[in-house]
Structure formats: structure tokens, C-alpha cells
Amino acid sequence: MSRGADTPMQQEILSASPLLSAAGTLVQPGWARQPLWQYQRTAIRAAGWRIKEWDYYAVLSAEQRFGIALTVADLGYVGLVALCYLDFARGSFQQVDSLIPLPLGRLGLGADSQHGRLQHHSRTLQVDIEVDHGQRRLRFAAPGLRAADGSRGLEGEILLQPPSVLESLNIATSWAENRRAFYYNRKLNCLPASGQVRLGTETRTFDPSRDAGVLDWGRGVWTYQNRWYWSSASGFLDGVPFGFNLGYGFSDRSPASENALIHAGRLHKLGEVHFAYDAADYLKPWRLNDDAGRLELSFRPLLDRHSKIDLGLMKTVQHQVFGLFSGRVLLDDGTPLQLDEFLGFAEEVFNRW
């Protein structure tokens, strides 16, 4: 069951169903406030090396000016586990990557976002992610990572505890040129964070009254070449949990956009958004706005988490820019909220693979 809103960008899904039909196409394209679709890898009508599955976490502390980004991704022909320490005060980041050849579904990325266990152990990186009824415990260690003072070792444990009421942005869309290529994604913002992280000789503590994380949980089959734009933030605004998810450019978005505000656990849906930035210098200020006049933000970058791999037929160029958002947003009932240097990120990513 679905419910149309004012525009074709707003096809809200209200009832659970399988994600894919027997033909491998989406049963219910659109968006939902909870992950209503049931994902089954065996229902996909595509070669195993084309299936993409990923869990990405970003946990940020505006007050302490640091953050952690953690990725586990199965891209079919290669798996990636990555741990990144973000230092906003210095405008720098340090990352450890671990590559796994031809994982083809063996990394343990589950069929739902509420339960599961992911473990990876190599010489340079150890990761253990445990999810039980939505509570997420992230444990990690990178013994060789070097701190600014020359001391070594990054390790930590973070607990992300969802509140009793928390809606999320969930989307299921496909590509116009190939309806068996699909994008099923959950963006779970505003997860209060507690725990400790130690880099070298320095230890920092996450406080769930001020610090929060986001989960980007995705499963799908992509077309060969794509460029997408994504922005996310999670934290507290005047003591109330607040965040947003903004994005476009990836798949056919005619059934639904993936743009929303989250305030006090409730989701407030937006239509189309646009990012304006200088592609020659990602550290120059950005602007983000929507078509309906409900979102007008400036974005002051602090660091660009940039990476590039070019192997000819396979290429990826990523700019995940972390910084501070200021401006105004409107909730569904017209209530205005003012943001003043609210920590988050915006990114442009190009993939050909």
C-alpha cells in the first residue's frame, strides 16, 4: 500500500512487502518512515559481482571537533572495510583500509538493519559491529594509525542507542534504463552516541546528550556509471534531537526523493534539493536549498575526505566534505528552525564500475 502526496516525488509506502518481485523488479518503489521492504539477496536477478551491500557509520562530536567514520562494503568483486579518524580542528583525517577480493556476499552484511554481527580482523584493522534490536555497538582498532604527537594506535567502542521514537528515511528506487538495477537504502539519523575513542595518547568520550551518529544502510544493484550528491547531519538543536538527509542524482527519483528533516524523532519530508559548490575547490563555501523554500543552508567546509582510484574501466572519485551548516529549515507544520554552525557533511561521488 502506498500514499501519494502533492507531487510524484512523494510516494509514501505504508505497508510491508518483499522488496523484489519474481522478475527481480521493485514491488513498491517509493519512500517510507521505517524499513518496510524485505530484502532477499537470492531474489536479485543479476550476477553476484554486481550486487552492492554496505553499512556506513559516521559519529561526530561538534564540541570536541572530531569524528569517526566506519565502512563495511561488499561491492561484489571487492570488499572494503575502512576506519577513518576525522580531526576537524586540524582539518585533517587519517584512514586505514582493508580490501577483500571477491567477497560475493561473504562479509556478513545482513538482510535487515535491526540485527546482525559484522566482524573483520586483519593485521592493520579490527572491526566488530554488533546490532541487536536497533542498538549498535561499534568496536574497532587500528594499531598502526599515528597521532599528531607521533604516538600510535586508534581504538574505541561506541554505543549508538536509538530513542523509543525515531523515524528514518527509507527509499526503494530503480534505474529507468534497467529496472532490475535498484537502490534500497535506510538513512538512520540522530542516534545518540556514548563511548570512548583513543588515538595515541589522547582519549575522547562521546556524550549522548550532545553527540550523535548516522547509519547509511544500503543494498542494491547499480548501473555501470553514476554520480550522486549526499548530505547528512545529526545532533541536537536547543537540546532536541535534530538531523537531516539530503541527496539526489542516483537512480530514477520519480517515485520519491530521499530528502527529509528529522526533529524530535519525527520525519518531515522534503521534495527536490540542490547543492551549489565549486568543483575546482571543495573547501569553498557551499549552498543547499530546496524547491519549496523549506530549506536554505550555507555550508562552511572544514575538511575534504578525498579519494580517487582510476583503473580505466573502473574509476571512483569521492569528495566527502565535513563542515558546518547555518541557515533555516521549516518543519511540516511551518515551524522554522535556525541552524548555527551545525556539524555534518556533504559529498559528491562519481563511480564507474
N, C-alpha and C positions, 0 to 999 in steps of 0.2 A: 504494500500500500504506500502511496506517495501523496504529497500535497503540493500543488503548485502555488507559488506566491505571485508577486506583482510582475515579475519578469521571468523569462525562461532560464535565467541563471540560478533560479532558486527552487529547484525540485527537491523538496524535503522528503526523505524516506522515513516512514513511521513504523514499519513492521519488519521483523527479521525475515531473512530469506537466504538461500545459498547465494554466494557471490556470482558463480558462473553457471550457465545453462549446460546442457549436454553437448551443445555445439561449441562451447568454450567462450561464449559472449556474456556480457553482463546481464544479469536478470533484472536489476533495478539500478540504472545509472542515477546518480544524484548525490545529496549530502544528508548527513544525519547528526544528531546531537550525541549519539552513542554508537559504538561499533556494531551495527545491526547485521552486517553481512557475515556469512560463514565462509571463511577461506579454506579451500582444499587444494593443495598442490597437485594432487592426482587429477583434478578436473581441468587443469590447464591444457590447452591444445597448442602446444609449442614445444620445441626442443628444449631439453633441460638446461643447456648452456645459455638460453635466452631468458631464463627466469631470474628475476631480481628480488631478493629479500633482504631487508635491513632494519636494524634498530639503531637509532642515533639519540644520544642524550647530550644536552647542554645544561650545565648547572652553573649559575653565575651569582656573584656577590658584588653588588654595586658599592656597598660600603667599604669592602676590603679590596676592591678593584682587581679581582682575579676570577678565574672560572676554570671549569673542566669540561672538555668535550670528549665523548666516548662513542666510538662507532664499531658495530659488528655488521658486516655486509657480505652477503653471498651473491656475487654477480654472475654466477654460472661457471664461467671459465676461470675465475679467480675469486678468492675470498680475501677480505680485508678486515683486520682488527687494528684500530688506531686509538691512541690515547694522547690528548693534547692538553697542555697546561697553558692557560691564557693569562698574560700579565698586562693588564690594562694600564697600570701606572707607567710601565716602561714601553708600552706599545709593541710588545713582542710576544711570540709564542714558541713553545718547544713541543715537538711531537715525536712519538715512536710508532712505527708502523710494523705490522706483521702480515705477510702475504701467504696465502694458502692456495696452491694450484688446484684447479678443477674440483672445488668443493661439492658442487652439484647437489645441494640440499643437505650436506652432512654437518653443517656448523651448528645445528640445533635451534635455528630460528623457528619459533613455533607458529601454529596456525591461529593463535589469538593473542591479544596484547595484555591479557589479565593474569596469565600464569606462564610459568616456564623457567628454565635454567639454561644459561649460556656460560660456557667455560672455555677458556683458551690459555694455554701455558706454553711459552717458548722461552728461549734464553734471555730475550730482551724485554718481554712483555707478558704479564699475567693479568687476566681479566676473569671475574666471576660475577655474573649478573643473575640475581635470584628474584623472581616475581611471584607473589602469592596474593591472590585476591586484590590485585592492583597496587599493593605495597611493593616498592622496588628497592633492593639493596645492591649497590654497586661497590664491588671491591676491586682494587687494581694496584699494580706495582710495575714500575719501570726502573730497575736498579741503576741503569747507566745514564739516566737523564741528569744533566748538570744544572745546578742552580747558578744564579748570578755571582755568588761569592766563591764558586768553584767546588762547593760540596756536591755530592751526588746522591741520586735516589729520589724517585717520586713514588709515594704510596698513599693510599687512602681508602676510606669506607664512607659512603654517602647513603643515607636513607631518604627516599622520596615517599612521603606518606600522603596519599590523596585525601582531601576532606570528604565529609559524608555526602556533600552535594558538589559535583563537578561535571559539567558538560564539556564536551570536546568537539573539535571539528573533524568529521569523518567524511571521506569522499570516495566515490567509485566512478571513474570515467574511463573512456577508451579513446582510441585514435580514429579519426574519420577514415584514414586510408587503410586501416586494418582493425576491425572491431574485435579481433581476438587479442590484440595488444591492449593491456589495461593497466590502470593505476588505482590501487586500493590503498588508502593512506589514513592514518589516525595521527592528528597533532594534539597531544595532550599537554596543555599548558598549565601553569600555576600549581606545580607540585612543590609544596613546602619542603625545604632541604635541611637536613641535620647531618652531623658527622664531621670528620676531620680529614685534612689533606696535609701531607708533609712533603715539602720539596727541599732536599738537602737538610740544612739545619733549622729551617723555618717551618712551623706548623700553623695552619689556619683552620678555623672552625666555622662551619655553616650554621646559621641560626634560622630556624623555621619561621620566625616572626618577621624576617626581613629578606631571606634568600629563597630562591625557587628555581626549579628546573623545568625543562620541556622534554617530552619524548616525541620523536618523529619515527613512527612505526609504519613501514611500508612493505607491500608485496605487489608484484606485477610482472608484466612482460612489456618491454619498451620497443618502440620503433628504433631504427638504426641511429638517427641523429636528432638531438633535442637540445633546446636551450630553455632554462627555466629561471624564474625570479622568485625568491622566497624571503620573507622577513618574519621574525618572531621575537617576542619579549614576554617575560614572566617576572612578576614581582609583587609589590604591594604599593597601592596608591592610597594615601591617607589611612593606612592601616588595613585596607581592604584588598584581598587578592585581585590582581588585575593582570591581564595579558592580551596579546593579540596574535593572530596568524594571518599573514597576507601572502598571496602568491598567484602567479599566472604564467602562461607560456608553455605549459607542459600538458599534453593531451588535449582532447576536444572538450572545452569547458562549457559547451552549450547547455548541458543538463544542470550544472552547478559550478559556482565559484568556490574557492576554499578560503574565503576572506571572512574573518569574524573577530569580534571583541569578546573577551571573557571577563566578567565582573561579578564578584561575589559568587563564583561557581556557575553562573548562568551565561549562556552563549547568546550573543547579539549579532545576527548575520548581516554581512555587507555584500554588495554586488561587485562590480568591477573596481580594481585598483590600478594605479600606475606608479612606477618608480622613475624618477628623473635623477640622473647622475652622470659623471664624466667618466666614460670608459677608458680614457687615457690616464686618469688618476683617481683611483677608487677611494683615496683618502680625502678628497674634496667633499664638501657637504652634499647630501642627497635631499630630495624632497619626495614624499609619498602622499598621494591623495586618492580619493575615490570619486566616482561619477555623481554620487548623490549628495555630496557636500557634508558627509558624516565623518570624514577623516581628513585631516590636514596636518601633516607632521614634517618637521625638519629632522635631519639625522646627521649628527656630528661624529664621524668615524674616529676610532682610537687605534685600531689595528686591522690589517688586512691579512687574513689567513689564506694565503695564496698558494696554489699548487698547479703544476702543469705536467702532463705526460703526453708526448706526441710520438706515436709509433706508426704514423701513416694512416692505415685503415682504422686504427684505434687511437682516439685522442680525447683527452679531458682537460679542461681549463676551468679552475674554480677560484672564485673570489668570495670568501665568506668574511664579511666586514663587520666587526663588532664596534659598537659605539653607543651614543646617547640620543634618545628621541625626545623632542619637545614639540608641543602643539596641542591640538584639541581634537577630541573624538565625541561622537554622540551615540548614546545607547538607543535601544529600540523605542523607548518612550520619549526620546528627545532630550533626556538629561545630558548636559555637557560634562565632560571630564577633561581636566587640564593636566598635561604631562610636562614635567620639567626635568630634563636630563634623565630619562628613564632608560635603563641599560637593556640592550638587546642586540640583534644583528640583522643584517640584510645581505643577500647574496645574489650573484649571477653565476650560473654554472652552464658550461657547454660540454656536451658529451657526444662522442661518435664511437659506438662500439656495438 
